Amino acid sequence: MTKSRQQSLLTHGGFRSVGPLALACVLLSTAHLEAQSPQVPADTQSVRSAAEAYAASAQRGADPRRPPQSKPGALTLQQAVEQAKARNPTILATEENLRAVRGQEIQAAVRANPNFTLYGTDITENASAVTPYNYSAQVSRLFERGQKRRWRMDDAKATSAETEAQLNDQIRQTVLAVKQAFTKMLVAKEALELATATLKDYRHEVEVGEDRYKAGDLAKLDYERLDLQLASFESDQSSDIVSLQQASYQLQTLLGMDKPSDEFDVMGDVIPPVITETRASLEQKAMDARPDFAAARFAVNAADANYKLVAANGTTDPTLEMEYDRSGTENSVGFSVNIPLRLFDRNQGNKQTAKFQASSARFTLTAARNQVASDVDQAWVAYTEARRLSDRFSDRYLDESHDVLNISQYAFEHGGLTLIDYLDALRQFRSSTSDALSAYQNTWLAVHQLSAASATELVP
């Protein structure tokens, strides 16, 4: 490196405050110059000041911490969730199923219908007939014993409550799917925006390299290596376009749209929020509000009511009948009582089945309780680890990768850095940006999973 290029590198209108890696890049370059040119004064403080000034004016370039631009009418996360609740066909189908199940509450409360029978014999038009005419009217009704109607109603109400809890759980799962699809689309938008901006910047670098090649300042092999990297950037952009479209179509399907539109858009922050809740508080909220756990509790109630109903069905239900007869000019009234004798069939098998079904429902409730606690614990661990990594990118790694790339870019353009070193810095920048986006997405997904696991809305 010549003195003039080194001096240009150090005195070119200033950088922002650089990280340790970027500053080391400049200091190592200065040390290399000192070894070749002893005439250059070894003033470390001036070198540090020059590096800091250089970093201050460098272009920030693509930064995944900035929210992506959105089209007019773009949906926020909350708007997407509300639209899914109103239009998602799976939720609408489950709501209709709940209405159908509630109809069984009406049916369970009805009482047995009475029976009316009317018949006549020997009714003729011949007045000289010897046998007088005869007709009879009968009314009968079954009377249930063992409080069958009560247990039927309790069973139907518990089943409706269980079905309603299952509807709420379906909504919970659909909302989770919407949030996940929303986050994937938002991150895909950001990735495409970054890929487009990076591709634009790199094309400028290729143009600079071409000028240097034509001026004889860059070897043909180095220029072609530089130019070949465009394929990688263009591939990134193409992949991000596909990912964005697929994420958009998936989200629109969850929102209940018949045909996805290319004009659909979302808006929101890429940086995930900080959760202020504790694990213990979220576990307690989950126990109180998780609809699948509530469904398991109502299933126990329904199983108990069903067992009582089955036991009541083993009792005898008498049928009372009243009868009026008229034969000629004679009238008569009578009654009868029909009582089945339950000598053999006392509903034993159904009682045994219902007993074990009630016991099974209690084990299922215990399993549901354990699963709720496990879901919260797993989601909490995923969130804390994802949050830790995303914070590292926000607070440190992204700034350092920008500094290294900016210094390397300037040094390469001015002949102070080899092509291999510049491409290595470029790969590090692309890797850091991609890893940061992945960390942000994983943190968002962990937040959504934690919200679903605790049945608590954690995103403001």
NUNU-543151 format. One record per residue (C-alpha): residue in one letter; x, y, z. Coordinates in pm, 1 decimal. Example, Ala and Ser with C-alpha at 12.3 -4.5 7.8 and 13.67 -1.06 7.14 Angstrom:
BEGIN
resn, X, Y, Z
A, 1230.0, -450.0, 780.0
S, 1367.0, -106.0, 714.0
***
This chain:
BEGIN
resn, X, Y, Z
M, 0.0, 0.0, 0.0
T, 142.9, 341.2, -93.8
K, 175.7, 630.6, 146.8
S, -74.5, 837.8, -48.0
R, -340.9, 560.1, -42.1
Q, -280.4, 493.3, 324.1
Q, -306.6, 860.8, 404.5
S, -623.3, 880.0, 193.0
L, -768.3, 584.9, 382.7
L, -699.3, 745.9, 718.6
T, -800.9, 1101.7, 633.5
H, -1105.1, 1038.3, 413.1
G, -1395.0, 1228.3, 573.4
G, -1487.1, 1040.7, 879.5
F, -1655.2, 712.7, 1002.2
R, -1895.6, 666.6, 1293.0
S, -1756.4, 518.5, 1613.6
V, -1636.0, 178.4, 1506.4
G, -1641.4, -152.2, 1683.9
P, -1327.5, -340.5, 1787.6
L, -1311.7, -544.9, 1467.9
A, -1334.9, -242.1, 1239.8
L, -1079.3, -46.4, 1436.8
A, -843.7, -343.7, 1430.0
C, -873.5, -352.6, 1051.8
V, -748.0, 5.5, 1027.5
L, -478.7, -41.0, 1291.7
L, -343.1, -353.0, 1122.6
S, -329.8, -167.5, 793.3
T, -135.1, 111.5, 962.2
A, 104.9, -132.8, 1124.0
H, 168.6, -290.1, 783.3
L, 244.7, 55.7, 641.9
E, 486.1, 131.4, 924.3
A, 678.6, -187.7, 852.4
Q, 719.2, -89.6, 486.5
S, 767.5, 285.5, 533.7
P, 954.7, 379.6, 851.9
Q, 911.5, 746.5, 761.0
V, 543.6, 733.1, 865.3
P, 509.7, 841.8, 1227.9
A, 364.4, 574.7, 1457.7
D, 101.3, 779.7, 1632.9
T, -160.8, 532.7, 1754.6
Q, -390.4, 800.7, 1892.3
S, -405.3, 985.5, 1559.9
V, -476.3, 658.8, 1379.1
R, -756.8, 581.1, 1619.5
S, -904.4, 927.2, 1572.0
A, -882.2, 893.3, 1196.0
A, -1055.7, 554.0, 1208.3
E, -1334.4, 690.7, 1424.8
A, -1382.0, 989.0, 1195.8
Y, -1385.5, 762.1, 892.2
A, -1647.1, 532.7, 1043.2
A, -1869.8, 825.7, 1137.2
S, -1940.6, 927.3, 778.8
A, -1973.7, 579.6, 626.9
Q, -2309.7, 481.8, 477.2
R, -2505.5, 258.3, 707.4
G, -2638.4, 54.5, 416.5
A, -2886.8, -228.7, 464.9
D, -2998.9, -260.5, 826.4
P, -3251.1, -531.5, 930.5
R, -3349.3, -329.9, 1237.9
R, -3541.0, -81.8, 1026.0
P, -3907.1, -169.8, 960.6
P, -3976.8, -240.7, 593.0
Q, -4176.1, 2.8, 384.6
S, -4544.1, -78.6, 337.1
K, -4813.5, -8.9, 80.0
P, -5121.9, 199.2, 163.5
G, -5380.7, -10.1, 345.4
A, -5126.6, -254.3, 486.5
L, -5257.9, -458.8, 779.9
T, -5109.7, -451.6, 1126.8
L, -5078.1, -769.2, 1330.1
Q, -5387.3, -688.8, 1537.0
Q, -5593.2, -611.9, 1226.2
A, -5487.9, -941.3, 1069.6
V, -5590.9, -1129.9, 1383.4
E, -5932.6, -960.5, 1395.9
Q, -5993.7, -1031.8, 1027.7
A, -5904.1, -1397.8, 1075.6
K, -6147.8, -1429.0, 1366.2
A, -6424.7, -1284.3, 1150.3
R, -6354.3, -1460.4, 819.6
N, -6146.1, -1773.0, 869.4
P, -6361.4, -2061.6, 735.3
T, -6230.2, -2312.1, 989.9
I, -6338.7, -2086.6, 1275.4
L, -6675.6, -2024.4, 1108.6
A, -6729.1, -2399.5, 1067.0
T, -6648.5, -2459.3, 1434.2
E, -6892.0, -2184.8, 1536.2
E, -7167.6, -2353.5, 1335.5
N, -7084.1, -2683.6, 1501.0
L, -7124.6, -2517.6, 1842.1
R, -7470.7, -2393.1, 1742.7
A, -7562.3, -2745.7, 1635.1
V, -7445.6, -2891.8, 1965.7
R, -7641.0, -2632.9, 2163.0
G, -7952.7, -2754.5, 1986.5
Q, -7912.9, -3077.3, 2183.0
E, -7972.8, -2880.4, 2504.8
I, -8324.9, -2809.6, 2381.8
Q, -8378.3, -3171.0, 2287.3
A, -8247.8, -3295.8, 2621.7
A, -8505.6, -3087.9, 2809.7
V, -8813.5, -3219.7, 2629.1
R, -9046.7, -3457.9, 2806.3
A, -9195.2, -3779.8, 2670.3
N, -9492.1, -3726.3, 2438.1
P, -9831.3, -3882.0, 2527.5
N, -9992.7, -4125.8, 2284.1
F, -10352.6, -4101.9, 2164.9
T, -10533.3, -4397.3, 2007.3
L, -10887.0, -4400.6, 1858.9
Y, -11051.7, -4703.1, 1699.4
G, -11401.5, -4829.4, 1626.9
T, -11571.1, -5156.9, 1520.1
D, -11909.2, -5271.2, 1377.7
I, -12002.7, -4926.9, 1255.9
T, -12245.4, -4983.1, 968.2
E, -12523.4, -4794.0, 790.3
N, -12770.5, -5083.2, 840.0
A, -12995.6, -4984.5, 1126.3
S, -13112.2, -5344.2, 1164.5
A, -12765.9, -5472.6, 1252.2
V, -12765.1, -5697.6, 1559.7
T, -12417.1, -5608.1, 1687.7
P, -12407.2, -5250.2, 1818.4
Y, -12133.7, -5018.0, 1709.0
N, -11824.6, -4986.4, 1928.6
Y, -11549.1, -4726.5, 1948.6
S, -11268.7, -4654.6, 2193.8
A, -11029.1, -4364.6, 2278.7
Q, -10702.7, -4424.6, 2465.7
V, -10437.5, -4182.7, 2601.3
S, -10106.3, -4315.1, 2737.1
R, -9779.3, -4159.7, 2852.5
L, -9438.6, -4284.1, 2965.5
F, -9319.6, -4145.8, 3301.6
E, -8940.0, -4132.8, 3344.8
R, -8787.0, -4221.8, 3678.2
G, -8436.9, -4171.7, 3815.9
Q, -8417.1, -3801.4, 3709.9
K, -8331.3, -3898.1, 3354.3
R, -8435.3, -3560.1, 3216.8
R, -8211.2, -3376.7, 3464.2
W, -7903.3, -3581.1, 3376.6
R, -7975.0, -3547.3, 3006.1
M, -7981.7, -3169.8, 3045.8
D, -7661.0, -3169.0, 3252.0
D, -7489.6, -3389.0, 2993.5
A, -7602.0, -3164.9, 2707.0
K, -7493.3, -2845.5, 2884.3
A, -7152.6, -2992.0, 2970.7
T, -7110.3, -3106.4, 2610.7
S, -7197.8, -2757.4, 2486.3
A, -6947.4, -2602.9, 2727.4
E, -6681.3, -2848.4, 2610.2
T, -6758.3, -2767.3, 2246.8
E, -6740.4, -2393.6, 2316.1
A, -6401.0, -2441.5, 2480.2
Q, -6291.4, -2639.2, 2173.6
L, -6405.9, -2346.9, 1956.5
N, -6195.8, -2108.2, 2166.0
D, -5901.2, -2343.9, 2131.4
Q, -5951.0, -2350.0, 1754.3
I, -5946.4, -1970.5, 1758.6
R, -5629.5, -1979.3, 1970.9
Q, -5455.4, -2211.4, 1727.1
T, -5572.9, -2014.0, 1423.1
V, -5456.7, -1686.9, 1576.9
L, -5118.0, -1846.8, 1642.2
A, -5098.7, -1957.8, 1278.8
V, -5193.6, -1605.6, 1164.0
K, -4927.3, -1447.7, 1384.7
Q, -4664.6, -1690.2, 1259.5
A, -4758.5, -1628.9, 895.4
F, -4766.0, -1252.8, 956.2
T, -4417.0, -1261.3, 1107.0
K, -4281.5, -1472.7, 822.8
M, -4424.8, -1232.2, 567.9
L, -4290.2, -927.8, 752.0
V, -3943.1, -1080.7, 778.6
A, -3959.3, -1188.8, 414.2
K, -4041.4, -828.6, 319.7
E, -3744.3, -707.3, 519.7
A, -3517.0, -971.1, 367.5
L, -3623.2, -873.5, 15.4
E, -3574.2, -505.6, 90.6
L, -3226.6, -573.8, 228.7
A, -3137.4, -801.9, -62.4
T, -3246.8, -536.4, -311.9
A, -3051.1, -261.1, -137.2
T, -2741.5, -480.1, -101.7
L, -2760.9, -583.2, -465.5
K, -2781.5, -218.3, -567.0
D, -2477.9, -130.8, -354.0
Y, -2279.3, -423.5, -484.4
R, -2354.5, -333.6, -843.6
H, -2191.9, -0.7, -766.2
E, -1886.9, -188.5, -639.5
V, -1873.0, -386.5, -963.7
E, -1890.2, -62.5, -1158.8
V, -1601.9, 75.6, -953.8
G, -1411.1, -246.5, -1011.3
E, -1475.6, -221.4, -1382.4
D, -1337.0, 133.7, -1387.8
R, -1029.4, 16.9, -1201.0
Y, -989.7, -277.3, -1436.7
K, -1009.4, -52.0, -1739.6
A, -759.2, 184.4, -1579.3
G, -519.9, -103.4, -1517.4
D, -554.2, -79.9, -1137.3
L, -730.6, -418.6, -1100.2
A, -639.9, -751.9, -1251.8
K, -885.4, -920.9, -1486.1
L, -912.8, -1223.7, -1256.2
D, -1000.7, -1004.8, -959.6
Y, -1258.5, -812.8, -1160.6
E, -1424.3, -1131.7, -1281.4
R, -1430.5, -1266.6, -926.3
L, -1595.7, -944.7, -821.7
D, -1846.5, -964.8, -1103.4
L, -1929.7, -1330.5, -1032.7
Q, -2051.8, -1237.7, -685.2
L, -2345.9, -1061.5, -850.0
A, -2498.9, -1401.6, -920.7
S, -2513.3, -1475.3, -549.7
F, -2683.0, -1142.5, -471.9
E, -2930.2, -1189.0, -756.2
S, -3005.2, -1540.5, -631.4
D, -3072.7, -1402.1, -283.0
Q, -3313.9, -1147.6, -424.4
S, -3495.8, -1408.8, -633.0
S, -3531.7, -1644.6, -336.1
D, -3661.4, -1361.9, -117.3
I, -3923.9, -1270.5, -379.0
V, -4053.6, -1629.3, -378.7
S, -4050.3, -1646.2, 3.6
L, -4243.9, -1319.8, 30.3
Q, -4511.8, -1428.9, -218.1
Q, -4556.3, -1766.7, -51.8
A, -4580.3, -1610.1, 294.2
S, -4832.1, -1357.3, 163.2
Y, -5052.7, -1624.9, 7.0
Q, -5040.7, -1835.9, 322.4
L, -5145.3, -1541.5, 539.2
Q, -5426.2, -1440.1, 303.5
T, -5561.3, -1795.8, 309.9
L, -5571.6, -1787.1, 689.9
L, -5754.9, -1453.3, 671.4
G, -6031.1, -1619.4, 469.7
M, -5960.8, -1454.8, 134.4
D, -6097.9, -1652.1, -159.3
K, -5819.7, -1554.9, -399.5
P, -5483.4, -1412.7, -284.6
S, -5393.0, -1067.6, -413.3
D, -5046.1, -943.3, -499.5
E, -5142.2, -604.0, -357.2
F, -5185.9, -745.7, -7.2
D, -4935.5, -605.0, 242.1
V, -4857.4, -595.8, 612.5
M, -4673.4, -352.7, 835.9
G, -4499.1, -377.9, 1171.1
D, -4171.9, -369.9, 1361.3
V, -3899.6, -622.8, 1292.7
I, -3746.6, -578.5, 1639.1
P, -3944.5, -805.9, 1875.4
P, -4093.9, -666.4, 2197.7
V, -3964.6, -733.1, 2546.7
I, -4184.1, -956.9, 2761.3
T, -4232.4, -824.6, 3114.9
E, -4424.7, -1124.8, 3247.7
T, -4256.5, -1396.4, 3454.7
R, -4272.0, -1766.7, 3383.7
A, -4472.3, -1833.5, 3702.2
S, -4733.7, -1569.4, 3618.3
L, -4772.9, -1702.2, 3265.9
E, -4818.2, -2057.7, 3392.9
Q, -5093.9, -1942.5, 3627.1
K, -5264.9, -1746.1, 3349.5
A, -5244.4, -2051.9, 3126.3
M, -5413.0, -2269.7, 3390.1
D, -5690.7, -2012.7, 3423.1
A, -5746.6, -1931.4, 3056.6
R, -5624.3, -2212.4, 2828.3
P, -5936.0, -2327.9, 2637.1
D, -5805.0, -2680.8, 2577.5
F, -5759.8, -2723.5, 2953.3
A, -6110.6, -2584.8, 3007.0
A, -6241.0, -2832.3, 2747.8
A, -6081.8, -3115.9, 2946.9
R, -6257.9, -2994.8, 3263.8
F, -6593.9, -2977.2, 3086.5
A, -6532.0, -3323.2, 2944.1
V, -6507.8, -3455.3, 3300.6
N, -6840.1, -3287.6, 3383.5
A, -6998.2, -3435.9, 3073.3
A, -6863.8, -3783.0, 3156.5
D, -7001.1, -3760.4, 3511.6
A, -7341.7, -3648.5, 3386.7
N, -7342.0, -3925.5, 3126.8
Y, -7263.8, -4185.7, 3394.0
K, -7555.3, -4062.5, 3603.9
L, -7781.9, -4070.7, 3299.9
V, -7675.6, -4425.7, 3214.8
A, -7739.8, -4532.0, 3573.6
A, -8082.9, -4368.7, 3560.2
N, -8158.1, -4551.6, 3235.0
G, -8133.5, -4874.1, 3434.3
T, -8446.5, -4783.4, 3631.4
T, -8798.9, -4887.5, 3527.7
D, -9020.6, -4635.2, 3352.0
P, -9396.1, -4711.5, 3389.6
T, -9649.7, -4626.4, 3121.4
L, -9994.5, -4506.9, 3239.6
E, -10291.2, -4545.5, 3006.7
M, -10646.7, -4407.5, 3032.1
E, -10928.1, -4548.4, 2811.4
Y, -11283.6, -4451.3, 2721.0
D, -11515.1, -4700.9, 2546.5
R, -11864.4, -4667.9, 2403.3
S, -12058.0, -4971.9, 2282.9
G, -12402.0, -4890.1, 2155.9
T, -12559.6, -4682.5, 2428.0
E, -12318.2, -4806.1, 2697.8
N, -12021.4, -4602.5, 2818.5
S, -11719.6, -4727.9, 3012.3
V, -11386.6, -4589.7, 3140.1
G, -11072.1, -4782.6, 3231.0
F, -10700.6, -4751.7, 3293.8
S, -10387.1, -4962.0, 3280.9
V, -10029.4, -4941.0, 3404.3
N, -9745.5, -5099.8, 3206.8
I, -9429.3, -5167.5, 3414.3
P, -9134.3, -5338.9, 3242.2
L, -8968.6, -5598.8, 3461.4
R, -8590.8, -5532.2, 3455.1
L, -8495.8, -5886.3, 3546.8
F, -8209.0, -5927.4, 3301.1
D, -8132.8, -5600.6, 3126.3
R, -8053.6, -5337.1, 3384.7
N, -7816.7, -5145.3, 3154.9
Q, -7514.4, -5309.5, 3319.3
G, -7283.3, -5288.2, 3020.7
N, -7350.5, -4921.6, 2952.7
K, -7299.1, -4843.7, 3321.4
Q, -6959.5, -5013.1, 3314.6
T, -6862.8, -4827.6, 2997.6
A, -6970.1, -4489.4, 3133.5
K, -6779.8, -4550.9, 3458.5
F, -6449.7, -4608.9, 3282.9
Q, -6514.1, -4321.6, 3043.1
A, -6549.1, -4088.9, 3341.6
S, -6223.7, -4225.1, 3486.5
S, -6052.6, -4177.5, 3150.5
A, -6172.7, -3816.9, 3135.2
R, -6004.0, -3747.2, 3470.1
F, -5672.5, -3886.6, 3346.9
T, -5710.7, -3675.5, 3034.6
L, -5761.4, -3368.9, 3254.5
T, -5438.7, -3445.5, 3441.7
A, -5254.2, -3487.9, 3112.9
A, -5395.8, -3156.9, 2987.0
R, -5280.9, -2978.9, 3303.1
N, -4930.1, -3118.5, 3265.5
Q, -4924.4, -3026.0, 2896.6
V, -5021.9, -2666.7, 2970.2
A, -4731.5, -2628.4, 3214.7
S, -4493.7, -2796.7, 2970.4
D, -4605.3, -2574.0, 2681.8
V, -4539.5, -2258.9, 2882.5
D, -4200.9, -2384.1, 3003.0
Q, -4088.2, -2481.7, 2653.5
A, -4208.5, -2154.5, 2502.0
W, -4038.2, -1957.0, 2779.4
V, -3702.5, -2125.8, 2719.4
A, -3732.6, -2067.4, 2345.4
Y, -3816.1, -1700.4, 2402.3
T, -3535.0, -1626.3, 2648.6
E, -3270.8, -1784.3, 2426.3
A, -3402.3, -1621.5, 2108.9
R, -3426.5, -1286.6, 2286.8
R, -3068.9, -1310.5, 2410.2
L, -2936.1, -1376.8, 2060.8
S, -3145.6, -1110.2, 1888.1
D, -3032.7, -853.3, 2144.6
R, -2670.4, -940.2, 2069.8
F, -2728.4, -869.0, 1702.7
S, -2910.3, -543.3, 1774.8
D, -2658.2, -415.9, 2027.0
R, -2333.1, -541.2, 1880.2
Y, -2296.4, -773.3, 1584.2
L, -2484.8, -568.0, 1324.5
D, -2290.0, -251.4, 1405.6
E, -1962.2, -437.3, 1386.9
S, -2046.6, -601.7, 1056.2
H, -2140.8, -259.8, 912.6
D, -1813.3, -111.0, 1031.6
V, -1601.9, -391.5, 890.8
L, -1780.7, -379.0, 554.4
N, -1765.5, 0.7, 525.5
I, -1394.4, 16.3, 604.3
S, -1320.0, -278.9, 377.7
Q, -1525.7, -128.8, 97.0
Y, -1346.8, 204.8, 116.1
A, -1005.7, 40.1, 146.8
F, -1073.3, -185.5, -152.5
E, -1196.5, 101.2, -367.9
H, -876.0, 292.6, -289.8
G, -644.6, -3.1, -341.5
G, -571.5, -57.8, 25.0
L, -730.5, -403.4, 57.5
T, -712.9, -719.2, -149.0
L, -1018.4, -853.2, -328.0
I, -1017.9, -1169.9, -116.8
D, -1029.8, -968.5, 206.4
Y, -1306.2, -747.0, 73.1
L, -1518.2, -1042.5, -40.3
D, -1463.9, -1205.0, 297.4
A, -1590.8, -889.8, 470.4
L, -1887.3, -888.7, 232.6
R, -1971.4, -1251.6, 314.2
Q, -1948.8, -1173.0, 685.6
F, -2188.0, -882.1, 641.2
R, -2438.7, -1090.6, 447.1
S, -2414.5, -1368.8, 703.5
S, -2463.2, -1127.3, 994.9
T, -2764.0, -964.4, 828.2
S, -2923.3, -1299.2, 748.5
D, -2853.7, -1433.7, 1096.9
A, -2997.4, -1118.0, 1254.3
L, -3320.2, -1151.1, 1056.4
S, -3341.0, -1516.0, 1154.1
A, -3287.5, -1424.8, 1520.0
Y, -3558.6, -1158.0, 1505.8
Q, -3800.5, -1398.7, 1338.4
N, -3727.5, -1672.7, 1591.6
T, -3785.3, -1428.0, 1876.3
W, -4114.5, -1313.8, 1729.2
L, -4225.8, -1673.6, 1676.7
A, -4126.5, -1754.5, 2035.0
V, -4332.8, -1457.6, 2158.3
H, -4634.3, -1579.1, 1960.2
Q, -4586.9, -1934.7, 2088.7
L, -4562.6, -1806.3, 2444.1
S, -4879.8, -1601.8, 2395.6
A, -5064.4, -1909.2, 2269.5
A, -4923.6, -2134.3, 2540.6
S, -5029.5, -1896.4, 2817.3
A, -5352.3, -1780.9, 2646.7
T, -5231.2, -1425.9, 2709.9
E, -5181.9, -1148.2, 2456.6
L, -4820.3, -1047.4, 2509.7
V, -4787.0, -814.1, 2208.8
P, -4926.0, -465.2, 2274.2
***
